[in-house]
Amino acid sequence: MGIPLCVLALGQDGLAPVIISTFIVFVIFALATIFIEFVLSHKKSHEIIWSVIQSLCSNPLLIAPVAGLGWAASDLTLYDPISQVISFLAAAATSCALMSIGLFLLQKSTAAPLQAWSISLAKLMLQPLIAWILAGPILELSSLWVSAIVILSALPTGTGPFLCWHNITKLMGV
């Protein structure tokens, strides 16, 4: 959601901050995968390394950006009907992901409504405020970067942390 929102709000100049944040998230996912494999594995060292490589190479959150970069770097084009279907799927992906996260959390939730409201308000108001204070008055970044940081900090949490948390709890039997 961050890429189209930043481009819509900030123009093409908004791509730089969001691409950098996307790269940082990619690295964080890779490191999280590595740490999870090391912590949960009770294998010998060479088996752990092989397990880490398998996890990295089979993680869709890591495969998709690499495949996208590879496709963008090539001069290949898609057959128009296939391109249209992919455009339709891409347009629906964010809504479907947010809906599935919401339904999963609703199913598992034991939190009181006040607790849910508190967390939501903190995520949607407090986190962007802290991001604005750090980026603007403290770090004195340009208005473009401050705007991008505030937009990105106000976005819904998304599937990455959700999937990591779900997989960790599943592996631990919680």
N, C-alpha and C positions, 0 to 999 in steps of 0.2 A: 504494500500500500504506500510505502514511503516514496518510491520512485515517481509514480504518477502524481501524487500530492505535491511533492517538491517541485516538479516540473510545472504543474498547473499554477502553483502559488508563486514560484520564483523564476519561471522561465527556464531556458536551457542552462543558465548559470547554476541552477539548483541541482543539476546532475552531479557536479563534483562532490559536494558533501555527502550526498546519498550513496554514491558509488564507493566512497571511502568507508562509510559506515557499513555498507554491505560486505566489503572485503574484511572488515574487522569482525563482523558477525561470522563470516565463513571461517576465519581463523579460530574464533572462540568455539565454534561447533567442532572443528577438528581437534582442538585441545581437549574439549569435554569428552569426545569419543575416546581419545587416548587415555585420559585419566580414568574413565569408567572401566575400560578394559583392564588397566593395571590394577585398579582397586578390587574389581570383582573376580579377577582371574586367579586361580590357584594352580597355574601351570608352571612348567619350567620356563626359564628366560627366553629361549629360542621359540617356544610355543606361544609365549605372550606376544612376542614381536610379530609372529605370523598372524595371530588373532587380531592384533591392532591393525595390521595392513588389510586384513579381510574386512574388518569393521569400517575402516575409512573408505575402502573401495566399494562397499555395498550400502553406504549411507546416502539416501536420496537427497538429503540436505547439502551434501558435498558434491554429489555427482551432477546435479542439475546446474549449478553455476559453472562448473568446469565444462560441461557439455555445451552450455550456452556461449561461453567464451570461445570454445573451439568452433562452434557454428558461425559466430559473428566474425571470427578471424578468417573463415573460408569464404570463397566466392560462390558458394552453393546457394541455390534458391529452391524454395518448396513449390510444388505443383499448386496452383491457385486454390483448388477446392480443399486441399489439405491445409493450406495456410489459413483459409477462412475458418475451418473447424477448430484449428489451434487458437485462433483469435477469439472465437466464442468461448472455448474452454478457459482461456486466460482471463477473460472478462468475468467469468463466474468463480474463479479459483478463490479469490479473497473472501467473498461472501460465504462460500461453502466451508472454507477453513474456519472462519469465525463462528459459523453456525455449529459446526461439529465440536469445536472446543466448548462453546456454551452449553450444548446438550450434554457433553461428557461431564462438565463441571456441575451442571444441574443434577445429574444422576448421582454423582458422588458427594454432593455438598451436604455437609452437616452444620455449616456455618449459619449463624443467626443473620437475619436480613440487615441488621445494623452493622455487623461485621463486614458483610459484602459491600454495603454502601460506603463504609469507611475506606476499604481497600480501593474501590472504584474512584472515589473522590481523590484519594492520594495519588493514584496513577494518572488520572486525567487533569488534575490541577496542581498538586504539590510537586510532582516530578517535573512537569514543564517549567514551573516557577523556579525550582532549584537549577534546572538546566539553563534558564535565561540568566539567572544571577551569576552562575559560573562562567557562561560564555560571554555575557555582555560586560557587566561592571567589573568582574574580577579579571578575566582573561583579555578583555577589550578586543574581541574578534569583530570582524566587519559585520554589518547588518545582514548581509546575505547568509553568512555562516551562523549567526545567532538565530535568524529566522528558521533555517534548515534544522538546527539543533532542537529548537522548541517544537517544530512540527514533528520531527522524528521521536522526540521524547513523549509526545502526546498520543502516539499511535497505540493501538491495542497490542498487547504483549505478543500475540502471534503463536504460530505452531512450534517454533524451535524449542523454547523453554518447556512448553507443554509436552512435547514429545520426549524430551530428555527426562523430565520429571516422571512421566508415565512409564518410561522404560526402566528407570532406576527403581521405582516402587514395585514394578512387575518382577524385576530380577531379585529384589530383596524379599519378595513374597508379602509385601504390605498390602 
